[in-house]
Amino acid sequence: MSKIYYCVDCKRVGTNSDVCLYCNGTYLKPITQGTSVNIIGTKKKGRVLKVKQNEVLLILVDDMNNKFVKEVLIEDIRKVL
């Protein structure tokens, strides 16, 4: 399980622990299991289940309170406050 980090300034997620690839910010924090994230371009929010090479498994909940797992690329998620 590889580690992923999010930038405190722009909330984008990446694998580099030194500098943000999007805003060049240097203050990054690790994302752990259970962290809330948002899929960019949608209104779907979920929690991190597992981190693979360049993908993240998310637990999503729909309107009927059904839970399901979805694979999303690391570049397509953003940290939720």
C-alpha positions as MATLAB code, in Angstrom:
seq = 'MSKIYYCVDCKRVGTNSDVCLYCNGTYLKPITQGTSVNIIGTKKKGRVLKVKQNEVLLILVDDMNNKFVKEVLIEDIRKVL';
ca = [
       0.000    0.000    0.000;
       1.646    3.219   -1.167;
       1.177    6.549    0.569;
      -0.669    9.507   -0.895;
      -0.570   13.099    0.301;
      -2.797   16.155   -0.018;
      -1.777   19.795   -0.261;
      -3.150   21.979    2.529;
      -3.394   24.980    0.172;
      -5.270   23.538   -2.836;
      -6.543   20.215   -1.305;
      -5.390   18.221   -4.365;
      -4.051   14.698   -3.879;
      -0.772   13.294   -5.186;
       1.953   10.753   -4.512;
       4.859   13.205   -4.113;
       5.607   13.954   -0.443;
       7.884   16.962   -1.082;
       5.972   19.463   -3.216;
       2.453   19.785   -4.665;
       2.290   19.163   -8.419;
      -0.575   21.643   -8.921;
       0.263   24.744   -6.837;
       3.909   24.035   -5.833;
       2.948   24.181   -2.149;
       5.311   22.564    0.319;
       2.942   21.798    3.216;
       1.584   18.298    2.532;
      -0.211   15.883    4.862;
      -0.707   12.124    4.414;
      -4.115   10.639    3.632;
      -5.024    7.633    5.746;
      -7.773    5.044    5.553;
     -11.181    6.585    6.294;
     -10.317   10.082    5.072;
     -13.173   11.901    3.298;
     -12.471   12.801   -0.337;
     -14.419   14.234   -3.272;
     -14.342   12.971   -6.861;
     -13.487   15.999   -9.010;
     -16.182   16.842  -11.569;
     -18.974   15.081   -9.682;
     -20.924   15.630   -6.489;
     -19.893   12.223   -5.145;
     -18.022   12.046   -1.882;
     -16.554    8.989   -0.235;
     -14.040    7.586    2.207;
     -10.669    6.041    1.359;
     -10.689    2.267    1.740;
      -7.369    1.255    0.168;
      -4.581    2.849   -1.871;
      -3.079    0.977   -4.832;
      -0.320    2.070   -7.257;
      -2.142    4.926   -9.005;
      -5.708    4.175   -7.889;
      -7.739    4.577   -4.726;
     -10.624    2.378   -3.601;
     -13.438    4.564   -2.236;
     -16.515    3.639   -0.211;
     -19.459    5.600   -1.635;
     -22.991    5.855   -0.209;
     -25.983    6.577   -2.466;
     -29.366    8.169   -1.659;
     -30.893    4.877   -0.513;
     -28.005    4.398    1.971;
     -26.452    1.579   -0.094;
     -22.668    1.326    0.182;
     -20.488    0.351   -2.749;
     -16.782    0.403   -3.654;
     -15.400    2.304   -6.647;
     -11.867    2.557   -8.078;
     -10.773    6.115   -8.869;
      -7.474    7.512  -10.162;
      -5.451    9.508   -7.639;
      -5.487   12.582   -9.913;
      -9.313   12.612   -9.888;
      -9.859   13.094   -6.144;
      -9.650   16.049   -3.794;
      -9.600   16.290    0.012;
     -12.867   17.332    1.685;
     -12.719   19.655    4.689;
];
